[in-house]
Amino acid sequence: MTLGDPERLRAFFDVGEAELAATDAALADLVRERVALLVVDR
């Protein structure tokens, strides 16, 4: 599955070099985690 431009996604979801270095998770997994933790006010 392709998400799009990795650099643009990293910037939008604030996934830094340190976070990438600290895990063996793929960028797609980190983005899914960010979306799952997103707080939406209704």
PyRosetta script that sets phi, psi and omega in degrees:
from pyrosetta import init, pose_from_sequence

init()
pose = pose_from_sequence("MTLGDPERLRAFFDVGEAELAATDAALADLVRERVALLVVDR")
pose.set_psi(1, 130.1)
pose.set_omega(1, 179.6)
pose.set_phi(2, -101.7)
pose.set_psi(2, 132.2)
pose.set_omega(2, -178.9)
pose.set_phi(3, -93.8)
pose.set_psi(3, -26.0)
pose.set_omega(3, -174.2)
pose.set_phi(4, 129.2)
pose.set_psi(4, -155.1)
pose.set_omega(4, -179.0)
pose.set_phi(5, -71.3)
pose.set_psi(5, 113.6)
pose.set_omega(5, -176.8)
pose.set_phi(6, -58.0)
pose.set_psi(6, -40.5)
pose.set_omega(6, -179.4)
pose.set_phi(7, -65.8)
pose.set_psi(7, -39.5)
pose.set_omega(7, 178.8)
pose.set_phi(8, -66.8)
pose.set_psi(8, -41.3)
pose.set_omega(8, 178.3)
pose.set_phi(9, -65.2)
pose.set_psi(9, -42.3)
pose.set_omega(9, 179.0)
pose.set_phi(10, -61.3)
pose.set_psi(10, -41.0)
pose.set_omega(10, 179.7)
pose.set_phi(11, -67.6)
pose.set_psi(11, -45.3)
pose.set_omega(11, -177.0)
pose.set_phi(12, -64.1)
pose.set_psi(12, -43.0)
pose.set_omega(12, -177.2)
pose.set_phi(13, -94.4)
pose.set_psi(13, 6.9)
pose.set_omega(13, 176.6)
pose.set_phi(14, 54.9)
pose.set_psi(14, 49.0)
pose.set_omega(14, 176.3)
pose.set_phi(15, -98.5)
pose.set_psi(15, 107.9)
pose.set_omega(15, -175.1)
pose.set_phi(16, -90.8)
pose.set_psi(16, 173.2)
pose.set_omega(16, 178.8)
pose.set_phi(17, -60.0)
pose.set_psi(17, -41.1)
pose.set_omega(17, -178.9)
pose.set_phi(18, -61.9)
pose.set_psi(18, -41.6)
pose.set_omega(18, 179.1)
pose.set_phi(19, -65.4)
pose.set_psi(19, -43.0)
pose.set_omega(19, 178.3)
pose.set_phi(20, -63.0)
pose.set_psi(20, -39.0)
pose.set_omega(20, -178.9)
pose.set_phi(21, -71.3)
pose.set_psi(21, -26.4)
pose.set_omega(21, -175.6)
pose.set_phi(22, -84.2)
pose.set_psi(22, -6.2)
pose.set_omega(22, -176.4)
pose.set_phi(23, -137.3)
pose.set_psi(23, 159.4)
pose.set_omega(23, 173.9)
pose.set_phi(24, -102.5)
pose.set_psi(24, 9.6)
pose.set_omega(24, 178.7)
pose.set_phi(25, -71.6)
pose.set_psi(25, 150.5)
pose.set_omega(25, 177.1)
pose.set_phi(26, -77.7)
pose.set_psi(26, 158.9)
pose.set_omega(26, 178.0)
pose.set_phi(27, -56.6)
pose.set_psi(27, -38.9)
pose.set_omega(27, 179.1)
pose.set_phi(28, -59.2)
pose.set_psi(28, -40.1)
pose.set_omega(28, 178.9)
pose.set_phi(29, -66.8)
pose.set_psi(29, -40.1)
pose.set_omega(29, 179.4)
pose.set_phi(30, -66.8)
pose.set_psi(30, -38.1)
pose.set_omega(30, 177.5)
pose.set_phi(31, -66.4)
pose.set_psi(31, -43.4)
pose.set_omega(31, 177.2)
pose.set_phi(32, -59.5)
pose.set_psi(32, -40.3)
pose.set_omega(32, 178.6)
pose.set_phi(33, -62.6)
pose.set_psi(33, -43.7)
pose.set_omega(33, 179.0)
pose.set_phi(34, -60.7)
pose.set_psi(34, -42.5)
pose.set_omega(34, -179.4)
pose.set_phi(35, -66.5)
pose.set_psi(35, -40.1)
pose.set_omega(35, 179.7)
pose.set_phi(36, -65.6)
pose.set_psi(36, -31.6)
pose.set_omega(36, -178.4)
pose.set_phi(37, -89.9)
pose.set_psi(37, -1.9)
pose.set_omega(37, -177.5)
pose.set_phi(38, -63.6)
pose.set_psi(38, 129.1)
pose.set_omega(38, 178.3)
pose.set_phi(39, -96.1)
pose.set_psi(39, 123.2)
pose.set_omega(39, -179.2)
pose.set_phi(40, -117.1)
pose.set_psi(40, 121.8)
pose.set_omega(40, 177.1)
pose.set_phi(41, -84.6)
pose.set_psi(41, 137.0)
pose.set_omega(41, 177.7)
pose.set_phi(42, -108.9)
pose.dump_pdb("model.pdb")
